[in-house]
Amino acid sequence: MHPLGSADGWLNRAIAARSVRTSRSSAALVGRAVAIAQNVPLILRGDAPVLSKSPVAAPDVDEELLARLQDLYSKDDWLSARLSEAVQSEHLGDASSEAQATSPMASPAKPVDRITASARMAAAIMRSDVGPEVAVLEATGWDTHANQGAAKGVLAQRLRGLDAALRALGNDLGPLWGQTVVLVVTEFGRTAAMNGTRGTDHGTGGCAFLVGGAVRGGRVISDWPGLSTASLLDNRDLKPTLDLRSVFKGVLDEHLRIDAKTLAARVFPDSTQARALDGLIRA
């Protein structure tokens, strides 16, 4: 694992490690990337050149404030419940209107719409003649500490927004979708059991999604540990059984053709225990 506090990210290191030229433009480096976010995420920071774009002119201050208040009030049952009810009502009200972004440069007001706009912007940029081959999109609003909800709750609404974004990305990429791999990952999992405010706290294990026309999909790759109390990590978390770096290495090897030696020495130092997964990408 790269040293704590490193100023560069593994995806930028992977891009920098490539030495071939793109077939779309002899002047552009393969792997030149774009970040669809307010700031370039750590995963894309480093020596390789990175574009930065955002579908909104400025952060949604109210949304960010509400998220911080939810976190702050998560230990107070009454305050957390009142705030979460208000936030959930607001999100569900917005969802009922089924408003969709009509342009990849649109400026949606809510996170569920914003991620779709980000996906459409990424597709538009990547389809251009000298467009980058790598894009990173940030999706916020998953820190569901209170009143997470079930089929109609805040989490379900976020998942529907993610689904809509992936569909929009596939549709807008058109013929490029057949050459595309999308990794959907999170920074941390959630606890296996509900907390005292009907939400979940930061956890360890979780899941990742691998989609795209180039993916050999239709599978669940897991050594499922179970959710019994005895199977949980520290009696609270889903036990991790697969290092995500194994997934990353498999994609970088089979899709971007970065060899195992480079992955081990430069992209993911000190990761010999995380062997690349084979067969993730279509031949």
C-alpha positions in Angstrom: 0.0 0.0 0.0 1.3 3.5 -0.8 2.5 5.4 2.2 -0.1 7.3 4.3 -0.2 10.9 3.2 0.9 10.2 -0.4 0.3 13.1 -2.7 -0.6 11.0 -5.7 -3.2 8.3 -6.4 -3.0 4.8 -7.9 -5.0 5.7 -11.0 -2.7 8.6 -11.8 0.3 6.4 -11.2 -1.2 3.8 -13.6 -1.7 6.5 -16.3 1.8 7.8 -15.9 3.2 4.3 -16.3 1.8 3.9 -19.8 4.2 4.8 -22.6 2.2 4.1 -25.7 0.2 6.7 -27.7 -3.5 6.9 -28.2 -4.9 5.7 -31.6 -7.2 8.7 -31.6 -4.5 11.3 -31.6 -0.7 10.7 -32.0 -0.1 13.8 -29.8 -2.2 12.7 -26.8 -1.0 10.2 -24.2 -3.1 7.2 -23.7 -4.8 7.3 -20.3 -5.0 11.2 -20.2 -7.8 11.6 -17.6 -10.6 13.8 -16.6 -12.1 14.4 -13.2 -15.8 15.2 -13.1 -15.8 16.8 -9.6 -15.4 20.1 -7.8 -11.7 19.2 -7.2 -9.4 16.5 -8.6 -9.8 13.5 -6.3 -6.7 12.0 -4.7 -7.0 8.9 -6.9 -6.2 11.1 -10.0 -3.6 13.4 -8.5 0.0 13.0 -9.6 2.4 13.5 -12.5 0.1 12.5 -15.3 -2.0 15.4 -16.8 -5.6 15.5 -15.7 -8.5 17.7 -16.8 -11.0 18.9 -14.3 -14.6 19.6 -15.1 -17.8 20.0 -13.0 -21.5 20.0 -14.1 -22.3 22.6 -11.5 -20.9 26.0 -11.0 -20.7 25.7 -7.2 -21.4 23.1 -4.5 -24.9 22.8 -3.3 -24.4 24.5 0.1 -27.7 23.4 1.6 -27.1 19.8 0.7 -23.6 19.7 2.2 -24.8 21.5 5.3 -27.6 18.9 5.8 -25.2 16.0 5.4 -22.9 17.5 8.0 -25.8 18.1 10.4 -26.9 14.4 9.9 -23.5 13.3 11.0 -23.4 15.7 13.9 -26.8 14.7 15.2 -26.3 10.9 14.6 -25.9 10.2 18.3 -29.1 12.2 19.3 -32.1 10.1 18.5 -34.7 12.9 18.6 -32.7 15.5 16.6 -31.4 12.9 14.1 -34.9 11.6 13.5 -36.4 15.0 12.9 -33.6 16.1 10.5 -33.6 12.8 8.6 -37.3 13.0 8.1 -37.0 16.4 6.6 -34.1 15.4 4.3 -35.8 12.2 3.2 -39.0 14.1 2.4 -37.1 16.6 0.4 -35.3 13.8 -1.7 -38.5 11.8 -2.3 -40.3 15.0 -3.3 -37.7 15.7 -5.9 -37.7 12.1 -7.1 -41.5 12.2 -7.7 -41.0 14.9 -10.3 -38.8 12.6 -12.3 -36.8 15.6 -13.5 -34.0 14.5 -15.9 -31.0 16.5 -17.0 -31.5 17.3 -20.7 -27.9 18.3 -21.4 -24.5 16.9 -20.2 -23.7 20.5 -19.1 -26.9 20.9 -17.1 -26.8 22.1 -13.4 -29.1 19.8 -11.4 -30.0 20.8 -7.8 -29.8 17.4 -6.1 -27.2 14.6 -5.8 -29.4 12.0 -7.6 -29.6 14.2 -10.6 -26.0 15.6 -10.3 -24.4 12.1 -10.8 -26.4 11.6 -14.0 -25.2 15.0 -15.3 -21.7 14.1 -14.3 -21.9 10.8 -16.3 -23.3 12.6 -19.3 -20.5 15.2 -19.1 -17.9 12.5 -18.9 -19.4 10.7 -22.0 -19.4 14.0 -24.0 -15.8 14.7 -23.2 -14.6 11.2 -23.8 -16.4 10.9 -27.2 -14.6 14.0 -28.5 -11.8 13.4 -31.1 -9.0 13.9 -28.6 -11.0 12.9 -25.5 -9.4 11.3 -22.5 -9.7 7.5 -22.0 -10.0 7.7 -18.2 -12.7 9.5 -16.2 -13.4 9.7 -12.5 -16.8 10.8 -11.2 -17.5 11.6 -7.5 -20.9 10.7 -6.1 -21.7 12.1 -2.6 -24.5 11.6 -0.2 -23.9 8.0 0.8 -23.1 8.6 4.5 -26.5 7.3 5.7 -26.1 7.4 9.5 -29.7 8.0 10.3 -33.1 6.9 8.8 -31.4 5.1 5.9 -34.8 3.7 4.8 -35.8 0.7 2.8 -37.2 0.5 -0.7 -38.3 4.1 -0.6 -35.6 5.6 1.7 -32.7 7.9 1.1 -30.3 5.0 0.3 -32.7 3.5 -2.3 -33.0 6.9 -3.9 -29.3 7.2 -4.1 -29.0 3.7 -5.7 -31.7 4.7 -8.3 -29.7 7.8 -9.1 -26.6 5.7 -9.6 -28.4 3.3 -11.8 -29.7 6.2 -14.0 -26.2 7.6 -14.2 -24.7 4.3 -15.4 -27.5 4.0 -18.0 -26.9 7.6 -19.2 -23.2 6.9 -19.5 -23.7 3.8 -21.6 -26.3 5.5 -23.8 -24.2 8.6 -24.4 -20.9 6.8 -25.0 -22.6 5.0 -27.9 -20.1 2.8 -29.8 -17.4 3.4 -27.2 -19.5 1.5 -24.6 -18.3 -1.7 -26.0 -14.7 -0.7 -25.1 -15.6 0.6 -21.7 -15.0 -0.6 -18.1 -16.7 1.2 -15.2 -15.6 0.5 -11.6 -18.1 1.6 -8.9 -16.3 1.7 -5.6 -16.7 3.3 -2.2 -14.1 4.6 0.3 -15.6 2.5 3.2 -18.4 0.0 3.9 -21.3 0.2 6.3 -22.0 -1.7 9.5 -24.0 -4.9 9.1 -26.6 -3.9 11.7 -28.8 -0.9 12.1 -27.7 1.7 14.6 -29.9 3.5 17.2 -31.1 6.1 14.7 -32.3 3.7 12.0 -29.2 4.1 9.9 -25.8 2.4 9.5 -22.3 3.6 10.6 -18.9 3.4 8.9 -17.9 -0.2 8.4 -15.2 -2.3 6.8 -16.5 -4.8 4.1 -18.7 -3.7 1.2 -19.1 -4.4 -2.5 -17.9 -3.0 -5.8 -19.5 -3.1 -9.2 -17.8 -3.7 -12.5 -19.9 -2.9 -15.5 -19.4 -1.9 -19.2 -19.4 -3.4 -22.6 -15.9 -4.7 -22.2 -16.7 -6.5 -19.0 -17.1 -10.3 -18.8 -20.1 -9.8 -16.4 -23.1 -11.7 -15.1 -21.2 -13.0 -12.1 -20.7 -12.4 -8.3 -17.1 -12.9 -7.3 -17.0 -13.4 -3.5 -16.1 -15.7 -0.7 -19.2 -14.8 1.2 -18.5 -14.8 4.9 -22.1 -14.5 6.2 -23.9 -12.1 8.5 -24.2 -14.2 11.6 -22.7 -12.5 14.7 -19.9 -15.1 14.7 -19.0 -14.3 11.1 -18.8 -10.5 11.5 -15.6 -8.6 11.9 -15.5 -7.2 15.5 -19.1 -8.2 15.9 -20.2 -5.3 13.7 -18.9 -5.3 10.2 -19.1 -7.5 7.1 -15.8 -9.3 7.0 -13.7 -8.3 3.9 -12.6 -11.4 1.9 -11.2 -9.8 -1.3 -8.7 -6.9 -1.6 -10.0 -4.3 -4.0 -6.5 -3.9 -5.3 -7.0 -7.4 -6.9 -9.9 -6.0 -8.9 -8.0 -2.9 -9.8 -5.0 -4.9 -10.9 -7.1 -7.2 -13.0 -8.7 -4.3 -14.9 -5.4 -2.4 -15.4 -3.7 -5.6 -16.6 -6.4 -6.9 -19.0 -8.0 -3.6 -20.1 -5.2 -1.0 -20.0 -2.4 -3.6 -20.6 -0.2 -2.5 -17.7 2.0 -5.5 -16.9 2.2 -7.2 -13.5 5.7 -6.0 -12.7 4.7 -2.3 -13.2 1.5 -2.8 -11.1 3.5 -4.3 -8.2 6.4 -1.9 -8.3 4.9 1.4 -9.3 1.1 1.5 -9.1 0.5 -0.6 -6.0 3.7 -0.9 -4.0 3.8 -3.5 -1.3 0.7 -5.3 -2.6 2.1 -8.7 -3.4 -0.6 -10.3 -1.3 -3.3 -8.8 -3.6 -3.1 -10.9 -6.7 -4.8 -9.6 -9.9 -8.1 -11.2 -10.7 -8.1 -12.9 -14.0 -10.9 -13.0 -16.6 -12.6 -9.8 -15.7 -12.5 -8.4 -19.3 -13.8 -9.9 -22.5 -11.1 -11.3 -24.8 
